[in-house]
């Protein structure tokens, strides 16, 4: 028989949810780098697992050699991202006043299309919001991410050293018969799904960014590499990221050229790229491995975005996958897992708790 919560149990659950949300919010300065480090660690594991075919002098690499090589590949990729951010932040910020001046020239034409009188300045149009401030804010946010790489790398290094002892800790934490095996099975399921998501999503994000960079270069967009990097990062945000990846560069192209043809060309080219990769290629590669409801993803996007801001939007899908798998392990929370799932099925079915005593 399903468990029916009374008023007391419902109040307790509500209090726990509110307390957890409060702790997640106030502790975000510590938890966000840790969560990003866990995701990078999972990405390293995904890359490492795909290095088992490499042979040196006819012999396969050892587990530690594959791990170090995988960590080196991911570290090189992160270094390239950080280097690209630091080299482009100054140039993008310096171009903000020019873009603002171009927008002022374009405003009369835009206003005339709708029968309005063009504002004399951006302040009349958007109050206190200014284009240069917006661009510098985005640039400083990316620079802040680059600055936190050191702490994230330190977390990842300690995870590598703890790798060998983690199984023994699980056995010590769950001494009841069958409990440790169940926990290991759940952790393996989490690792498999999250690693597959990160590996495929990263490959698709790289392909989207490279194709978008090529399109922006052909159109003549200034700082095309910076906007391609932004598209790469936005591609990790469900639904909203794809929309922003098209609209934001297109608006910047409109402001840069103060003309509509490059604007429409940018929208068309970036939309085609997004549809080909995000809507056609990526679902074929990803399959149903996540088993997440689209509504659950949108709710998670809103909740984690409110708690942790932009990093929460990046992390919402892996966190929701973890919640689904953990909730599926217990009868009391199994209905939550069913609601989070894509079709109401939880596969494989979680094993029952071993009898106590």
QUIZIGI-V564565 format. One record per pair of residues at least 6 apart in sequence whose ideal C-beta (glycine too) atoms are under 7 Angstrom apart, sorted by the first residue. I is the first residue (numbers start at 1). GAP is how many residues later the second one is. Records with the same first field share a line. If there is no record, write none. Layout:
I->GAP / GAP
This chain:
3->329
5->8
21->286
24->7 / 283
25->282
28->279 / 280
32->276 / 279
33->115 / 118 / 119 / 122
34->121
35->280
36->116 / 275
37->115 / 118 / 119 / 122
39->159 / 276 / 279
40->34 / 112 / 116
41->115 / 118
42->149 / 152 / 153 / 156
43->31 / 155 / 156 / 159
44->26 / 27 / 30
45->146 / 150
46->149 / 152 / 153
47->23 / 26 / 27
48->18 / 19 / 22
51->10 / 15 / 18 / 19
52->8 / 14
54->7
61->8
67->93
71->89
78->71
81->148
82->64 / 67
84->141 / 145
85->57 / 58 / 61 / 144
86->60
88->135 / 137 / 138
89->50 / 53 / 54
91->132
92->43 / 47 / 131 / 134
93->42 / 43 / 46
95->127 / 128
96->35 / 36 / 39 / 40
97->35
99->32 / 153 / 156 / 157
100->22 / 30 / 31 / 32
102->153 / 154 / 156
103->19 / 28 / 152
104->18
105->153
106->149 / 152
107->11 / 12 / 18
108->10
111->6 / 7
119->6
122->8 / 9
141->169
170->10 / 13 / 14
171->9
174->6 / 9
176->178
177->177
178->176
179->175
182->147 / 169
186->139 / 140 / 143
189->136
190->131 / 132 / 135
193->96 / 97 / 128
194->124 / 127
196->93
197->93 / 120 / 121 / 124
200->82 / 85 / 86
201->35
204->31 / 73 / 77 / 78
205->27 / 30 / 31
206->26
207->70
208->23 / 24 / 27 / 65 / 66 / 69
209->19 / 20 / 22 / 23
211->62
212->16 / 19 / 58 / 61
213->11 / 12 / 15
215->54 / 55 / 58
216->8 / 11 / 12 / 33
217->7
219->34 / 43 / 46 / 47
221->6 / 28 / 32 / 35
222->34
227->22 / 25
231->14
234->7 / 10 / 11
235->6 / 10
236->78
237->76 / 77
238->59 / 63 / 78 / 79
239->59
240->61
242->32 / 36
245->25 / 29
246->21 / 24 / 25 / 28
249->17 / 21
250->13 / 16 / 17 / 20
253->9 / 10 / 13
254->9
288->54
290->31
291->33 / 50 / 51
292->28 / 29 / 32 / 48 / 50
293->47 / 48 / 49
296->24 / 44
297->20 / 23
300->16 / 19 / 20
301->12 / 15
304->8 / 9 / 11 / 12 / 15
305->7 / 8
320->20
323->17
324->13 / 16 / 17
327->6 / 7 / 9 / 10
328->6 / 9 / 18 / 22
329->21
337->9
338->6 / 8
